[in-house]
């Protein structure tokens, strides 16, 4: 009945032409030849959300697309900052583990064997590993955020949606180069370079280099050190070969070494820490004044290559994408988030976690060409991942160290077929079959004991879309879809001596969505989508106690969640110099049946945590704000300033706040983020100078939360930041 009421209400709303889906292109008005239906500047952006190159407004999928200029305008320099531009996306983290949520569906795991359910793709390549989702953005052409389950085409655990990052391709024509220099608060130094050149009439290459480093925005009050610093060294090179209009091939190589300690440089929430049991006078850190036993860190290194080719065979286009990547992550945390002077193992314990992924993927596709009424796409996907020597250990607590080795092998077949019954009505049906095999081998270092396990899961995920064009540049659509996240074997990170290997069942989401996408006038675009989710066997992090008294994390299945809501977007371009955007997301997300939720609660003495079991039914789904609203603007002064153009941009994001944990002990509270940017560009566009500011409201909301027996370790977002950048183009 609730589902019927929601869809009926949405159907009525779709008849109102002043409502909006988050489907917004770059905010920079293009040249008239690129402006589509209007010289005022409503932007057409080409996306690959359905594994084809299509005009965004013609895709019956809720997608937010941000071009490279829009990312610069909004000071979006890393994946975490995407939250400020996409109201439906809440990009959170736990320690160094990325936990993006879209419409209340997101990644909750904090172990190396888990995978994202809002997966991130870079140039079409799946990024595995929970710590692989936080990184700096460099030389990005566009970012597509797909909302709702994408189980048919993207597959691979895309239950909540997907984030597709597309970097710049080499260009034919004259060689070009760009050099950027920047300096900001907290001694933030940035140098980036991009170069592209043709090597022949059929061969072109490019390279992008980024070097960034800051000393951190927190300080240890006892040791006098800067904390929560970040650094990145990134290199990406592409070789593009186009011997004919029918054939193209692209080879990409990359290397990234990075560190971001913002999520692990922490303090004990509300001052509750196990250190006070052994040293009542211990100095407690708070906010940006920390007191840790050492400098926590979160470092990663990744390198790899991919090869993509596309061949137009006339009636169909054949495509192949192969990739190999090595990813290594290591992080350390102070278990009680306090520098205790007492030598107690619990109070002074240090957790160090390491994981290494060796990942190969292969995707093959064939897609129909032509203008006939029947269109189709079929493909296959294969993934093999070796998780080698992931190790975790609490120093000073003997027996809680293990080493692990695990493999994941995934195979899928997928396809979609569309038939255009009329020029206005199209029906599309698709399905994906997935089969996953996982195996683990855990070694207890102290007891010299091994535990091995192997499991198989398979799934069939269908999708049905009815797309109806109600007027020129206006359409409504209805989609029923399913998505599947594979079951998991989570290897112990503490000890195998308790004979514990954590196995969880696959989770399944059924989605009903109705939407409208339309250009209502030559300068006003309005999109809206309403959705309803049935979500079962949801994998949620739980907490329990070991015989030693330490708390360990594991995954557990929630019986059921119910999620529904509306997300919307308006884009208004009154002149070619001014672009305004307004978006919002309203989500109702609740645990429906969760009788034995394993959680952590403060000890009665307030000195650390202990495990407990509660009935969480009726509670808010974690990391899901009920209401988010975003407003962005970009204005170029019509008159020249110092012989060049002056551009003013801003982005304001409001959130009603969310719970970090299952029972809502730790919350962000409501907040607003404001970013701004002023850019002067020379008349020949060869030089530019920019002033920027981030978190200009200087809100101090929580960034990351990690629960342990020692404390609820929390850290706050980077406070108000500002800086200057200059760019030279040759």
LINTATA-V973554 format. One record per residue. SS is DSSP state (a for helix, b for strand, c for the rest). PHI is phi in radians with two decimals (* if undefined). Layout:
# LINTATA-V973554
ss=SS phi=PHI
ss=SS phi=PHI
This chain:
# LINTATA-V973554
ss=c phi=*
ss=a phi=-1.06
ss=a phi=-1.10
ss=a phi=-1.14
ss=a phi=-1.09
ss=a phi=-1.09
ss=a phi=-1.20
ss=a phi=-1.14
ss=a phi=-1.07
ss=a phi=-1.12
ss=a phi=-1.09
ss=a phi=-1.17
ss=a phi=-1.09
ss=c phi=-1.17
ss=c phi=-1.44
ss=c phi=-1.66
ss=c phi=-1.35
ss=c phi=-1.86
ss=c phi=-1.97
ss=c phi=-2.23
ss=c phi=*
ss=c phi=-0.98
ss=c phi=-2.56
ss=c phi=-2.08
ss=c phi=-1.53
ss=c phi=-1.04
ss=c phi=-1.44
ss=c phi=-1.47
ss=c phi=-1.06
ss=c phi=-1.44
ss=c phi=-1.12
ss=a phi=-0.94
ss=a phi=-1.18
ss=a phi=-1.78
ss=c phi=-1.45
ss=c phi=1.31
ss=c phi=-1.37
ss=c phi=-2.50
ss=c phi=-1.31
ss=c phi=-1.28
ss=c phi=2.03
ss=c phi=-1.06
ss=c phi=-1.64
ss=c phi=-1.61
ss=c phi=-2.17
ss=b phi=-1.61
ss=b phi=-2.19
ss=c phi=-2.12
ss=c phi=-1.11
ss=c phi=-2.02
ss=c phi=1.11
ss=c phi=-2.33
ss=c phi=-1.46
ss=b phi=-2.47
ss=b phi=-1.14
ss=a phi=-0.93
ss=a phi=-1.24
ss=a phi=-1.61
ss=c phi=-1.61
ss=c phi=-1.39
ss=c phi=-2.44
ss=c phi=-1.34
ss=b phi=-2.33
ss=b phi=-1.83
ss=b phi=-2.09
ss=b phi=-2.10
ss=b phi=-1.36
ss=a phi=-1.02
ss=a phi=-1.18
ss=a phi=-1.10
ss=a phi=-1.11
ss=a phi=-1.15
ss=a phi=-0.99
ss=c phi=-1.77
ss=c phi=0.98
ss=c phi=-1.60
ss=c phi=-1.89
ss=b phi=-2.56
ss=a phi=-1.15
ss=a phi=-1.06
ss=a phi=-1.30
ss=a phi=-1.09
ss=a phi=-0.95
ss=a phi=-1.24
ss=c phi=-1.87
ss=c phi=-2.21
ss=c phi=-0.97
ss=c phi=-1.33
ss=b phi=-1.77
ss=b phi=-2.08
ss=b phi=-1.61
ss=b phi=-1.90
ss=b phi=-2.64
ss=b phi=-2.17
ss=c phi=0.93
ss=c phi=-1.74
ss=b phi=-1.59
ss=b phi=-1.25
ss=b phi=-2.41
ss=b phi=-1.28
ss=b phi=-2.15
ss=b phi=-2.20
ss=c phi=0.95
ss=c phi=1.44
ss=b phi=-2.01
ss=b phi=-2.85
ss=c phi=-1.51
ss=c phi=-2.09
ss=c phi=-1.25
ss=c phi=-2.37
ss=c phi=-2.27
ss=c phi=-1.17
ss=c phi=-1.38
ss=c phi=-1.41
ss=c phi=-2.39
ss=c phi=-1.20
ss=c phi=-1.88
ss=b phi=-2.10
ss=b phi=-1.16
ss=b phi=-1.93
ss=b phi=-2.03
ss=b phi=-2.06
ss=c phi=0.92
ss=c phi=1.46
ss=b phi=-1.70
ss=b phi=-1.16
ss=c phi=-1.72
ss=c phi=-1.61
ss=c phi=1.75
ss=c phi=-1.23
ss=c phi=-1.66
ss=c phi=-1.51
ss=c phi=-1.59
ss=c phi=-1.90
ss=c phi=-2.81
ss=b phi=-1.32
ss=c phi=-1.70
ss=c phi=-2.51
ss=c phi=0.91
ss=b phi=-1.57
ss=b phi=-1.42
ss=b phi=-2.89
ss=b phi=-2.22
ss=b phi=-1.94
ss=b phi=-1.90
ss=b phi=-1.61
ss=b phi=-1.82
ss=c phi=1.65
ss=c phi=-1.06
ss=c phi=-2.14
ss=c phi=-1.19
ss=c phi=-1.38
ss=c phi=-1.61
ss=c phi=-1.38
ss=c phi=1.00
ss=c phi=0.66
ss=c phi=1.21
ss=c phi=-1.41
ss=c phi=-1.34
ss=c phi=-1.56
ss=b phi=2.56
ss=b phi=-2.74
ss=b phi=-2.05
ss=b phi=-1.93
ss=b phi=-1.80
ss=b phi=-2.02
ss=b phi=-1.55
ss=c phi=-1.21
ss=c phi=-1.64
ss=c phi=-1.07
ss=c phi=-2.10
ss=c phi=-1.46
ss=c phi=1.95
ss=c phi=-1.36
ss=c phi=-1.11
ss=b phi=-2.35
ss=b phi=-2.60
ss=b phi=-2.38
ss=b phi=-2.22
ss=b phi=-2.08
ss=b phi=-2.28
ss=b phi=-2.59
ss=b phi=-2.51
ss=b phi=-2.48
ss=c phi=-0.99
ss=c phi=1.16
ss=c phi=0.97
ss=b phi=-1.46
ss=b phi=-1.95
ss=b phi=-2.41
ss=b phi=-2.29
ss=b phi=-2.39
ss=b phi=-2.39
ss=b phi=-2.38
ss=b phi=-2.41
ss=b phi=-2.44
ss=b phi=-2.68
ss=b phi=-1.34
ss=c phi=-1.73
ss=c phi=-2.83
ss=c phi=-1.21
ss=c phi=-2.07
ss=b phi=-2.26
ss=b phi=-2.43
ss=b phi=-2.45
ss=b phi=-2.50
ss=b phi=-2.63
ss=b phi=-2.25
ss=b phi=-2.32
ss=b phi=-2.29
ss=b phi=-2.31
ss=b phi=-2.41
ss=b phi=-2.77
ss=b phi=-2.40
ss=c phi=-1.62
ss=c phi=1.72
ss=c phi=-1.86
ss=b phi=-2.12
ss=b phi=-2.49
ss=b phi=-1.47
ss=c phi=-1.33
ss=c phi=-1.67
ss=c phi=-1.61
ss=c phi=1.23
ss=c phi=-1.78
ss=b phi=-1.35
ss=b phi=-2.27
ss=c phi=1.14
ss=c phi=-1.40
ss=b phi=-2.41
ss=b phi=-2.71
ss=b phi=-2.60
ss=b phi=-2.17
ss=b phi=-2.34
ss=b phi=-2.34
ss=b phi=-2.41
ss=b phi=-2.29
ss=b phi=-2.26
ss=b phi=-2.21
ss=b phi=-1.97
ss=b phi=-2.08
ss=c phi=-2.29
ss=c phi=-1.25
ss=c phi=-2.73
ss=c phi=-1.16
ss=c phi=-1.54
ss=b phi=-2.21
ss=b phi=-2.50
ss=b phi=-2.43
ss=b phi=-2.44
ss=b phi=-2.05
ss=b phi=-2.20
ss=b phi=-2.19
ss=b phi=-2.61
ss=b phi=-2.57
ss=b phi=-2.43
ss=b phi=-2.13
ss=b phi=-2.53
ss=b phi=-2.58
ss=b phi=-2.59
ss=c phi=-1.63
ss=c phi=-1.04
ss=c phi=-1.55
ss=c phi=-1.99
ss=c phi=-1.39
ss=c phi=-2.29
ss=b phi=-2.39
ss=b phi=-1.33
ss=b phi=-1.11
ss=b phi=1.01
ss=b phi=1.27
ss=b phi=-1.48
ss=b phi=-2.61
ss=c phi=-1.14
ss=a phi=-1.04
ss=a phi=-1.25
ss=a phi=-1.17
ss=a phi=-1.86
ss=c phi=-2.54
ss=c phi=-1.02
ss=c phi=-1.66
ss=c phi=-1.02
ss=c phi=-1.38
ss=c phi=-1.70
ss=c phi=-1.39
ss=b phi=-2.76
ss=c phi=0.99
ss=c phi=-1.77
ss=b phi=-1.86
ss=b phi=-1.70
ss=c phi=-2.53
ss=c phi=-1.93
ss=c phi=-1.23
ss=c phi=-2.76
ss=c phi=-1.60
ss=c phi=-1.08
ss=b phi=-2.51
ss=b phi=-2.51
ss=b phi=-2.01
ss=b phi=-2.58
ss=b phi=-2.50
ss=b phi=-2.52
ss=b phi=-2.66
ss=b phi=3.01
ss=b phi=-2.69
ss=b phi=-2.47
ss=b phi=-2.33
ss=b phi=-2.25
ss=b phi=-2.43
ss=b phi=-2.33
ss=b phi=-2.29
ss=b phi=-1.51
ss=c phi=-1.61
ss=c phi=1.78
ss=c phi=-1.39
ss=b phi=-2.64
ss=b phi=-1.88
ss=b phi=-1.75
ss=b phi=-2.35
ss=b phi=-2.46
ss=b phi=-2.38
ss=b phi=-2.02
ss=b phi=-2.61
ss=b phi=-2.42
ss=b phi=-2.56
ss=b phi=-1.95
ss=b phi=-2.36
ss=b phi=-2.23
ss=b phi=-2.27
ss=b phi=-2.47
ss=b phi=-2.48
ss=b phi=-2.36
ss=b phi=-2.37
ss=b phi=-1.49
ss=c phi=-1.01
ss=c phi=-1.82
ss=c phi=1.01
ss=c phi=-2.54
ss=c phi=-1.54
ss=c phi=-1.40
ss=c phi=-1.54
ss=c phi=-1.59
ss=c phi=-1.39
ss=c phi=-1.08
ss=c phi=-1.02
ss=c phi=-1.20
ss=c phi=-1.21
ss=c phi=-1.83
ss=c phi=-1.18
ss=b phi=-2.14
ss=b phi=-1.74
ss=b phi=-2.16
ss=b phi=-2.11
ss=b phi=-2.39
ss=b phi=-2.52
ss=b phi=-2.30
ss=b phi=-2.02
ss=b phi=-2.05
ss=b phi=-2.18
ss=b phi=-2.12
ss=b phi=-2.31
ss=b phi=-2.55
ss=b phi=-2.24
ss=b phi=-2.14
ss=b phi=-2.44
ss=b phi=-2.34
ss=b phi=-2.27
ss=b phi=-1.19
ss=c phi=-2.00
ss=c phi=1.76
ss=c phi=-1.86
ss=c phi=-1.19
ss=c phi=-1.31
ss=b phi=-1.90
ss=b phi=-2.27
ss=b phi=-2.59
ss=b phi=-2.62
ss=b phi=-2.31
ss=b phi=-2.96
ss=b phi=-2.45
ss=b phi=-2.39
ss=b phi=-2.38
ss=b phi=-2.36
ss=b phi=-2.29
ss=b phi=-2.22
ss=b phi=-1.88
ss=b phi=-1.72
ss=b phi=-1.77
ss=b phi=0.92
ss=b phi=-1.14
ss=b phi=-2.39
ss=b phi=-2.41
ss=b phi=-2.87
ss=b phi=-1.66
ss=b phi=-1.13
ss=c phi=1.30
ss=c phi=-2.18
ss=c phi=-1.03
ss=c phi=1.58
ss=c phi=-1.88
ss=b phi=-2.17
ss=b phi=-2.43
ss=b phi=-2.22
ss=b phi=-2.27
ss=b phi=-2.57
ss=b phi=-2.47
ss=b phi=-2.25
ss=b phi=-2.23
ss=b phi=-2.20
ss=b phi=-2.25
ss=b phi=-2.33
ss=b phi=-2.54
ss=b phi=-2.12
ss=b phi=-2.52
ss=b phi=-2.92
ss=b phi=-2.44
ss=b phi=-2.33
ss=b phi=-2.20
ss=b phi=-2.20
ss=b phi=-1.58
ss=c phi=-1.19
ss=c phi=-2.43
ss=c phi=-1.20
ss=c phi=-1.91
ss=b phi=-2.01
ss=b phi=-2.35
ss=b phi=-2.16
ss=b phi=-2.19
ss=b phi=-2.28
ss=b phi=-2.54
ss=b phi=-2.70
ss=b phi=-2.35
ss=b phi=-1.87
ss=b phi=-2.19
ss=b phi=-2.36
ss=b phi=-2.04
ss=b phi=-2.24
ss=b phi=-2.18
ss=b phi=-2.42
ss=b phi=-2.41
ss=b phi=-2.52
ss=b phi=-1.98
ss=b phi=-2.11
ss=b phi=-1.47
ss=c phi=-1.16
ss=c phi=-1.23
ss=c phi=-1.65
ss=c phi=0.92
ss=b phi=-2.20
ss=b phi=-2.00
ss=b phi=-2.28
ss=b phi=-2.22
ss=b phi=-2.72
ss=b phi=-2.60
ss=b phi=-2.41
ss=b phi=-2.22
ss=b phi=-2.45
ss=b phi=-2.40
ss=b phi=-2.79
ss=b phi=-2.16
ss=b phi=-2.04
ss=b phi=-1.64
ss=b phi=-2.65
ss=b phi=-2.35
ss=b phi=-2.28
ss=b phi=-1.95
ss=b phi=-2.09
ss=b phi=-2.23
ss=b phi=-1.51
ss=b phi=-1.58
ss=b phi=-2.89
ss=c phi=-1.06
ss=c phi=1.11
ss=b phi=-2.42
ss=b phi=-2.57
ss=b phi=-2.09
ss=b phi=-2.60
ss=b phi=-2.24
ss=b phi=-2.32
ss=b phi=-1.92
ss=b phi=-2.59
ss=b phi=-2.28
ss=b phi=-2.53
ss=b phi=-2.37
ss=b phi=-1.89
ss=c phi=-1.03
ss=c phi=-1.14
ss=b phi=-2.40
ss=b phi=-1.99
ss=b phi=-1.64
ss=c phi=-1.30
ss=c phi=-1.08
ss=c phi=-1.84
ss=c phi=-1.96
ss=c phi=-2.78
ss=c phi=-1.65
ss=c phi=-1.19
ss=c phi=-1.61
ss=c phi=0.95
ss=c phi=-1.94
ss=c phi=-2.11
ss=b phi=-1.46
ss=b phi=-2.04
ss=b phi=-2.15
ss=c phi=-1.34
ss=c phi=-1.10
ss=b phi=-1.84
ss=b phi=-2.38
ss=b phi=-2.14
ss=b phi=-1.92
ss=b phi=-2.14
ss=b phi=-2.14
ss=b phi=-2.41
ss=b phi=-2.27
ss=b phi=-2.54
ss=b phi=-2.29
ss=b phi=-2.34
ss=b phi=-2.88
ss=b phi=-1.63
ss=b phi=-1.41
ss=b phi=-2.45
ss=c phi=-1.22
ss=c phi=-2.33
ss=b phi=-2.35
ss=b phi=-2.05
ss=b phi=-2.38
ss=b phi=-2.35
ss=b phi=-2.64
ss=b phi=-2.47
ss=b phi=-2.03
ss=b phi=-2.47
ss=b phi=-2.46
ss=b phi=-2.08
ss=b phi=-1.78
ss=b phi=-2.25
ss=b phi=-2.16
ss=b phi=0.97
ss=b phi=-1.15
ss=b phi=-1.52
ss=b phi=-2.21
ss=b phi=-1.22
ss=b phi=-2.04
ss=b phi=-2.32
ss=b phi=-2.65
ss=b phi=-1.80
ss=c phi=-1.43
ss=c phi=-0.98
ss=c phi=-1.27
ss=c phi=1.78
ss=c phi=-1.26
ss=b phi=-1.72
ss=b phi=-2.10
ss=b phi=-1.72
ss=b phi=-2.61
ss=b phi=-1.67
ss=b phi=-2.38
ss=b phi=-1.64
ss=b phi=-1.35
ss=b phi=-1.07
ss=b phi=-2.85
ss=b phi=-2.18
ss=b phi=-2.17
ss=b phi=-2.35
ss=b phi=-2.63
ss=b phi=3.00
ss=b phi=-2.43
ss=b phi=-2.23
ss=b phi=-2.58
ss=b phi=-2.68
ss=b phi=-2.15
ss=b phi=-2.25
ss=b phi=-2.23
ss=b phi=-2.16
ss=b phi=-1.16
ss=b phi=-2.46
ss=c phi=-1.23
ss=c phi=-1.66
ss=b phi=-2.28
ss=b phi=-2.23
ss=b phi=-2.15
ss=b phi=-2.38
ss=b phi=-2.42
ss=b phi=-2.39
ss=b phi=-2.64
ss=b phi=-2.48
ss=b phi=-2.14
ss=b phi=-2.30
ss=b phi=-1.87
ss=b phi=-2.30
ss=b phi=-2.39
ss=b phi=-1.35
ss=b phi=-1.62
ss=b phi=-2.48
ss=c phi=-2.60
ss=c phi=-1.30
ss=c phi=-2.20
ss=b phi=-1.29
ss=b phi=-1.55
ss=b phi=-2.34
ss=b phi=-1.93
ss=b phi=-2.34
ss=b phi=-1.08
ss=c phi=-1.10
ss=c phi=-0.98
ss=c phi=-1.50
ss=c phi=1.28
ss=c phi=-1.97
ss=c phi=1.78
ss=b phi=-2.13
ss=b phi=-2.53
ss=b phi=-1.33
ss=b phi=-2.67
ss=b phi=-2.09
ss=b phi=-2.35
ss=c phi=-1.65
ss=c phi=-1.67
ss=c phi=-1.02
ss=c phi=1.58
ss=c phi=-1.38
ss=b phi=-1.22
ss=c phi=-1.13
ss=c phi=-1.11
ss=c phi=1.02
ss=c phi=-2.26
ss=c phi=-1.20
ss=c phi=-1.21
ss=b phi=-2.33
ss=b phi=-2.31
ss=b phi=-2.35
ss=b phi=-2.30
ss=b phi=-2.27
ss=b phi=-2.32
ss=b phi=-2.51
ss=b phi=-2.57
ss=b phi=-2.40
ss=b phi=-1.84
ss=c phi=-1.06
ss=c phi=-1.19
ss=c phi=-1.68
ss=c phi=-1.20
ss=b phi=-2.17
ss=c phi=0.90
ss=c phi=1.35
ss=b phi=-2.45
ss=b phi=-1.84
ss=b phi=-2.10
ss=b phi=-2.13
ss=b phi=-2.01
ss=b phi=-2.33
ss=b phi=-2.63
ss=b phi=-2.55
ss=b phi=-2.03
ss=b phi=-2.20
ss=b phi=-2.03
ss=b phi=-2.34
ss=c phi=-1.37
ss=c phi=1.61
ss=c phi=-2.72
ss=b phi=-1.58
ss=c phi=-1.44
ss=c phi=-2.08
ss=c phi=-1.14
ss=c phi=-1.76
ss=c phi=1.32
ss=c phi=-1.21
ss=c phi=-2.11
ss=b phi=-2.30
ss=c phi=-1.51
ss=c phi=1.33
ss=c phi=-1.27
ss=b phi=-2.76
ss=b phi=-2.35
ss=b phi=-1.96
ss=b phi=-2.27
ss=b phi=-2.05
ss=b phi=-2.52
ss=b phi=-2.67
ss=b phi=-2.13
ss=b phi=-2.24
ss=b phi=-1.82
ss=b phi=-2.18
ss=b phi=-1.12
ss=c phi=-1.05
ss=c phi=-1.56
ss=c phi=1.11
ss=c phi=-1.43
ss=b phi=-2.36
ss=b phi=-2.60
ss=b phi=-2.34
ss=b phi=-2.24
ss=b phi=-1.96
ss=b phi=-2.34
ss=b phi=-2.51
ss=b phi=-2.16
ss=c phi=0.87
ss=c phi=-1.17
ss=c phi=-1.37
ss=c phi=0.95
ss=c phi=-1.34
ss=c phi=-2.04
ss=c phi=-1.16
ss=b phi=-1.24
ss=b phi=-1.68
ss=b phi=-2.45
ss=b phi=-2.38
ss=b phi=-2.37
ss=b phi=-1.59
ss=c phi=-2.68
ss=c phi=-1.14
ss=c phi=-1.24
ss=b phi=-3.10
ss=b phi=-1.48
ss=b phi=-1.46
ss=b phi=-2.24
ss=b phi=-2.40
ss=b phi=-1.90
ss=c phi=-1.19
ss=c phi=-1.05
ss=c phi=-1.24
ss=c phi=-0.86
ss=b phi=-2.32
ss=b phi=-2.75
ss=b phi=-3.07
ss=b phi=-2.31
ss=b phi=-2.38
ss=b phi=-2.33
ss=b phi=-2.38
ss=b phi=-2.06
ss=b phi=-2.04
ss=c phi=-2.10
